[in-house]
Amino acid sequence: MAYQTALTIAEVINDIHRKKYLLPAIQREFVWGTDQIERLFDSLMRDYPISSFLFWSVEKEKVKDYEFYEFLRQYHERKQIHNPEANISGEEGITAVLDGQQRLTSLYIALKGTYAFKLPRKRWDNPDAYPERKLHLNILASSKEEGREYDFRFLTTDEAKIKNDTTFWFPIPAILDLKELENISQFLIDNGIFSDYTKEVASFANKALTKLYKVIHIEASISYFLEKSQELDKVLNIFIRINSGGTILSYSDLLLSIATAQWEEKNAREEITKFVDEINNVKNGFNFNKDFVLKSSLILSDFTDIAFKVDNFNKQNMLIIESNWETICKAIHQAVELVGSFGYSRETLMSNNAIIPIAYYLFKKQVKDSFISADSAKEERKNIKKWLVLSLTKRAFSGQPDNVLRPIRRIINENIDNGFPTEEIIEHFKGTNKTLVFTEEDLDNLLSYQYGQSYTFSILSLLYPSLDFRNIFHIDHIYPKSLFTNSKLRKLGVPEEVLGEFKERVNRIANLQLLEAIPNIEKSDRPFDEWLEETFTGSQEKESYLTKHHIPLNCSVDFLNFIEFFNAREDNIKTSLQKILMVNASINV
């Protein structure tokens, strides 16, 4: 491995664009955010070192033996996070990047592409939530952000049009079009920098653009080592050594890289990333990642050691996972579908690890897809849901999840012919810090959860065991939250001394219910007593609704009676949870 003559950024970006530089399959995907890219450019402009790179020269005779990917150019947080597979002709050798792909991809996106990240307060599935942005430099003033000298920002087209006495956004890709240093002056003249701004501002702009030109076109800042060995084992060993010691490469990416190198028939990286996308789009959407799939594969394959470490991703284990890949995927997909049918999604499933025992059970049983809806499996689904809700509510997978996953896998194996062993799992963890048994104190904690907290759905789902979550349900404020401002409460006649008590209760469990999407939309912000009278005209129908939602039958629902209503419903909910969770019967927790 030899140290080579350093290259300019323009030279490397040009070769990346011509697909002369590629990424081996063992590389992770791009993970840098816009802030990191902006800081990289600020460092370059200030002559800070950006570390060296490690390239691998792959001879043309060996190119076809490996999988390679192109650099990502148009990054989109939702639609384009995966690198496209490279179409290799094999007519010439290529240079693969072993270390430095995050920095090189950042340079490539900044100089040739775009970066689309989600806007705050917009839904992740809203296509308008991801406007394309290009990197720009404000050439009229330095950065006001601490730790930065130059004001680099990713901006939309409209944002970049903003101009004033201290702002002129220069698009970074345009620096590649300025082929000669004298082009800088011409650009500044054409854009009125010398004529429309003060001498000091114009001087700053000239220095900033000149420095940017030199950073990209003249200064040889890409220092690199070149590995010429054609032996994959040696290259993989180098890759592990440079990446396993710090945060440069996440451990899951490292393990995925090893798996990719070990699989013989399939491309592990392609298969796993494609599968992650697939299960994340089940029902209302989830938030699984490669870690989850890799961990699930270890457990479903019945390996004794399920720890997330390099030793467990040896050749023998990886070939076992590869040979069982289709059945592993099927079981995980079925588990996700099942949990989705319970009403869970990315917002409410607070531990992805809770899916793994369910997937393991379905894997061992080799169930058909009809398991999710078949009447014959109703009792099994009920037991699975009970275990899931208890585990999530008690946060059983916090801390060291392996200490929970290992015994659950053993218990499932021992009881595989008797259905999902919810009671056996509960019994096993009694008296430990992972107990699934609830106490009176636990109940009080459950009742304190509020709207918007992730565990609230699990608590509410305990109260609605018969709901068909194949339909969409919303968490609804029984008494509309919009009425609980000081001005509206006063207007409704709420005494001044209890305004705080009203507002303190509005988001808590006792004022929340699960309501189907359409009735919830129809209910909207209408006062509860008004909506109740108009929606349920018959006394039997109204009584059925009140009973289903744990609302006291003899309690006034008038708005001014909210506190009494809240306290009475909270008592009802607590009584129901005591029965559901068998709190009174619990002695040894």
N, C-alpha and C positions, 0 to 999 in steps of 0.2 A: 504494500500500500504506500503510494508515493504522494508527496505534496506537490501540487501542480501550480502553474502560473495563474494568478488570480484573473477573474473575468469581470467585465462591466455588467451592470444590471441589464442594460439594453441588449447586450449580446445574449445573455441567458434567457431573457424574456422572448427574444426573437426565436431562439432555438426551442423553447417550450411551445411557442405558437406553431412552429413547424413540426412539432411532435418528435423532436430529436431527444428531448428529455421526457422520460415517462416515470411512472410510479410502479414499483413491484407490488404484487398482490399482498405481500406481507405488511405493506404500509397501512396505517390507519387512515381514516377519512379526515377531511378538513374540519377543525374545531375552533379556530380562532374567531373572536368577535371583532366588530368594527373598531372598538377601542384599542385592541392589540395591534391592528393594522396601522391605525393612526399613529400610535406610539412608535412603531417600527420606522415609519417615515420620518418622524421627528428625530429619532436617534440617528438616522442616516444623514439628515441635514445638519446635525450637530457633530458629525464625525465620530460618533460613538461606535465601538466595534459591535457587530451583530453575530459574532461567532462564525466558526468555519462550517463547511458543509462536507458531506461524505457521499460521493458518487460511485456507482458500480458500472464498469464498462462491460457490457454484455456483447460477446461476439455474435456475428450474424448466424453462425451455425448453431448457437445455443438459444437464440431469441425465441424460437417456437416451443422450447421446452418449458417456458414459464408464462404466467399470466401477467399482463401489464395494463395499467390504466392511465388515461390522460389526466392532465391537471384540470381542476375545476375552474371554470371561467365565470359563469353566470350563477353565483351562489343564491339560492332561494331557500329560506329557512324551512319551508313546508314542502316545496315541490322539487327542489334540486339540491340535495345534500350529498348525493352519491357521485363518485367519479365515473365517467363513461369508460367502458372497456376499450382499450386501444386495438385498432385493426393493424396487426403487424404483418408486413409483407415478407419479412425474412431476407430481403435483398441486401440489407445493410445492418450493422450493429446499432445498438441504442445505448444511451446512458440512463441508468436507473438511479433514482434518488433514494439513498438509504437514510440519510439524516439531513433535515432542513426543509422537508416538504411543506411544513406550516408557513415558514418564512417565504419560500418560493411561491407557494399558492397565493399568499397575501400580496406579494409583489405583482403576480400575474393578474389577480382580480383588480388591483388598484390601477394597473397600467393598461389593461385590456378588457376588463369586464365590469360587472355590477355586483352589488350585495343587497339582497332584499331580506330584511328582518321584520318581525311582526310589530305593528304599532301597539302601544299599550291600550288597554280597555277595549280591544276588539277581539272577537272570537277567532280562535285558531283556524277555523274552517272558512272564514270570510276571505274571499280572494282579494278584496280591496285592502286587507290588513297588511299587505306585503309590497309596498311601492319599491320600485327599483331605485337604487342609489349608486352614484359614482363618487369616487374620492376626489375632493377638491382641496385647494390650498388658498386661504385668504392672503393675497399678496400685499395687502395694504397695512396690516397690523399684526403684531405678535399675538400669541395665544394668551388668554386670560386665565387658563386653567393651570393650576399649580403643577409644577414638574414638567411643563411643556414650554418650548420656545416658539414653535411654529403651529399655526392654527389649521391643522388638517381635519377635515370632516367628510363623512359620507352624506351626500345630500341628494334629494330628488331634483328633477329638472326645474320645478317651480322654486324650490328653496335656493337653488344656485343662481337664479335670476336676480335675487335681492342685491342691490348696490346702494351704497351711501358713502359718506366721507371716510369711513374706516373699513369698508367691506367691498371686496371684489374677489369673487370666487373663480379661481383658475382650475379647470378640469385637468386632473393629473394625466389622463391618457393623451392629452394634447401635447405633452412634453416630447412624446415620441415623434410627433410631426415636425418639431423644431429641430432640424438636422444640423444646423450650424449655430454657433454661439451668437453670431450677429442677428440671428432670427429673433432673439429675445428682445432686443431694442425695437425691432420692427413691430413685434406684437404689442409692446407697451405704447408705441406711437399710435398704432391703429386703434387701440382701445382707449385713447385719451388719457393715459396715465400721466404723461409728462405735461399735458396741457390743462387737465381738469383738477389736478390735485397739487398740494403743496410740494415744495422741493424735497422736504424730509420724507413725506409719504412716497413720492415717486422714487426716491433713492432706496427706500426699504423694499419697494416692489422689484426694482432692478436687481438688488442684491439677492432677494429671495428666489426669484426665477433663475437667476444665473447659478446660484448654488444648486437648485433643483436640477438644472441642466447638467451640471458637472457630476452630481451624484448618480444620475442615470446614464449619461453618455461617456463620461471621461474617467471617473475614479473606479479603479478595479477593486470593488468591495466584496466580490464573491470569491472568497478564498476557500479552496477545497482539496480534500484528499481523494485519490482515485484508486478504488480496489479493482484489480484485474482478474482475480480468481474466478473461474467458471464453476466452482464447486458450491452447490447450494448450502450444504452443511456449514461450510466456512462462512459464507455470507450471512446465513441465519445466526450463527454464533456472534458475529460482529454486530449484527443488528440488535440482538438481545443485550449484549454487553453495553452498548451505547445508550440503550433505551430503558433498561430495567432499573436503573439507579436513581431515577428522580421523577419529576412530574412532566418531563418532556413528552412522554408517551404514557397514556393511562394504562393500567395493568390489563384491563379487558381488551384494549386494542392490541397490546403485546400478545396476549393469549390467542386472540383471533388471528394474528399474524402467524403464530406458530401452527395453529390449526390449518390455516390456508396452505402452509408449506407441507403439512403431513397428509392431507387428504389426497387420494390418488385418482378418483374418477370425477368427483364434483369439485367445484370451486367454492370453498368454505365461505369466503368473504361474500361472494355473490348470493349464495344460498341464504346465509344468515341475515344479511342486510335486507334482502327481498322479503324474507319471512317476517322480520321485524315490522316492515312497512305494512305487510298484510294483516297481522294481528292488531296493529294500531288502528286499523280502519274498521274493525269489527264493531257493530252496533253504533253507539254514540262516540266511539273513539277511546283509545287508551294511550298510555305513555310508556310502553316497554322499550327496552334497549338491548344491545348486544350482550351486556352482562347477564340479563335475565335468560336469554336463550342459551348461552354457554353454561350457566349454572344449572338450568333445567336439564340440559343434555347430560351433564355429569350425574345428576340424581336419577333421571329416568333410565340411564344405562346401568344402574345398580353398582357403580364403582364404590368400593369400600370408603375410599378417601374422596370427599366431595369438596375439599378446600380449593379455593381459587388460587392456584399456584402453578408455576411452570411445570413441575414434575408430573402433575396430573394430566398435562396435555402432551403426553408422550405419544410416540407413533402407534403403539398398540391401542391405547384408549381412543385416539382420534379415528382410527380405522373402524373401531366398534361403533362409534357415533355416526360415522359416515354410512356404514352398512344399515343402521337403523334410522337414518335421517327422516325418511318419509313417515314412519310410524311415530317418531318423536314429534314431528311437526303436526301430525294429525291430532295427537293427544293434547298438545298445548293449544292448538286452535279450538278444539272442542271445549277445553276448560275455559278459554277466554269467551267463547260463545255462551257457555253456561253462566258464567259470572255476569256477562252482559245482560242475559235474560233475567238476572236478579235485580237489574236496574243500575248496576255499577258502571262507571266510566272513568276516564282519566282524572276527573275532578273528585271522585269519591272513593276510588280504590287506592287506599293509602299505603299499601305494601304489595308490590308486585310479587314478592316471595310467597304470598298467600295463595297464589295461583298454582304454585309448583306441586303441593300435595294433591290438589285436585287433578292436575294433569297426570301425576304419577298413578293415581287410582284409576283413571280412565285408560291409561296406557296398559296397566296390568290386566284390566278387565277386557280390553280390546272392544270397547263399546261401539255401537253404530252411531251415526250422526243423529238418528232419531231419538237417542237418549235424552236430548235436550228438551223434547216436548212429549215423549211417549207417556201415556198413563201408567204403563207398567213400571216406569222408573220414577214415579212421583215421590215415593217415600225416600228413595236414595237421594233425589235432588233436595228434598226437604232437609235431610241430615247434613248434606254438604253445605247448604245455605246456612244452617244453624251454626255449624263449625266455623264457616267463613266470617259470619257477622260477629260471633264471639271473639274470634282471633283478632279481627280488625279493631273491635271496640276495646279489647284489653291490650292492644298493641303488642301481641305475642312475638312479632318478628323484629322488634326493636333490639338493639344491642348486637348479639351474636346469633344470627339466624340459623347457622349450621347446628347449633345446640337444640333447635326446635325441629329442623328439617330431618335430621338423622333419626330421632326416635319416632317421629310421625311416619316416616317411610317404613320403619320396622313394624309398627303397629298395623299399618295398612296391609303389609305382606302377611302378617299373622292372622288377619281377619278378612282376607280378600273375598272369601266365599259368603260372608255375612253382611255385605253392604258396606257403605262408608262408615268407619268406626268412630263416630263422633263421641259417643259416651266413653269409649276406651281411651281416646285421646284426652278427654277431660280428666278422667281418673288418673292417667299417668302423670299429668302436670300438677295435680293437687299438692299443695304444700310447697310449691316452688315459686320462684319469681316470675314464672311463665304460666301461672294458674289461669284457667278460663272460668273459674268460679267467682261469682260476684258477691260483694258484701253490701250492707246498707250504705256504707261510705261511698262505695263505687257507684251506687244508684244516685246518690246526691250529686256526684261528679258528672254523671251522664246527663242529669237534668239541667246542669249549668251550661251545657253546650249551646252554641248560638248559630244563627243563620250565617252561612258563608264559611263555617269551619268544616273541614273535610270529613270529620268523623260523624257529623250530624246526620248524614244520610243513613249510615249504618244503624244508628240509634232509632231513627224513625222507621226503618225497615223492619225492626223487631216488632213494632206496634202494628204493622200491616202484613201479617204472614200470608194472607190470602190474595194479595194484589197480584195481578198478571203483569209483570214488568216487561212483557213483550210490547206493551203499550208504553208511551212516554209519560212519565210522571214528573211534576215539578214540586219543589219545596215551596209551599205557599204560606204567607202570613195570614192567619185567620182574620185578625184585625189588621188591615192594611198598614204597612210601615209608613206610607206616604202621609198618613194622618197624624203621625207622632212627632210633629215639629211643635215648638212652643206656641207659635202663633195659631196653628190649627187646633191644638189641644185647648187653648183658651177660648177659641171661637166655638168649640163644641161644648163648652161649659165645664171643663175639667178644673177643679179648684187648684189654685196656685201651689198649695203645699204638697200636692201629690203629682205634680208634673214630672218630677224626677223618677218617681216610682213607676209611672206609665212608661216612660222612655227606657228605663232599665230593663223592663220585661218584654218589650216588643219583639226582640230578636231571639228570645230563648225558646227552648223546646216546647214549652206549654202553649206557645202562640204559633206553632208551626204544624202543618199537616202535609201529607202527600196527596196531591190532587192531579188528576189527569190533565194533560196539556190544554185541551180545548176548554173544559170547564174553568181551568185556572185563568186562561186568557179572557173568558167571558166574565169571570168574577172581577178581575183587574183590581182597581182601587176602591171598589164599592164598599160602603160600610157593611160589616158582617151581618147585622140584624136585618138590614134591607135585602141583601143578597139571599139570605136564608129563607125569608118569607116568600120571595119571588121565585126561587128555584124549587123549593119543596112545598107544594101547596097542600098535600095530604098529610095528616098527622102521622100515619104509619111510615110514610116515605121519609118524613123529617126525623122521626125517631130512629129509623134505620141509619140515616146519615150520622146523627149525633153519636149513636152507639159505636159505629164503625170507627169514628175519629176520636173516641174516648172523651167525648164532651158530656158533662153532666146534664141529665135530662131536665132537672128542675132548677137550673141556674139561668138567671136572666142574661141575655146576650146583648142588652143595651150597652152602648159604648161607654157610658159613664160607670157601668158595672164591670169594667174590664179587669180591674185588680182582683175582684172576688171571683170572676170567671177564670182568670189565669190560675189563681191558687187552687180552685176546685178541680180544674182540668189537670194541673200538676199532680194533685193527689191521686186522681184516676190513673194517670200515666204511671206513677210510681207503683200503685197497686198492680197494674197490668204487668209491669216489668218484674215485679217480685215473683209473680206466677210464672212468667216466661223463663226467667233466669233462675228460678227455684232458690231465691235468696234465703228465705226462712228455713229451708231444708239444709242450708250449707253450714256445716260446723267447721270441718277442716278445709280451709281454702287453699 
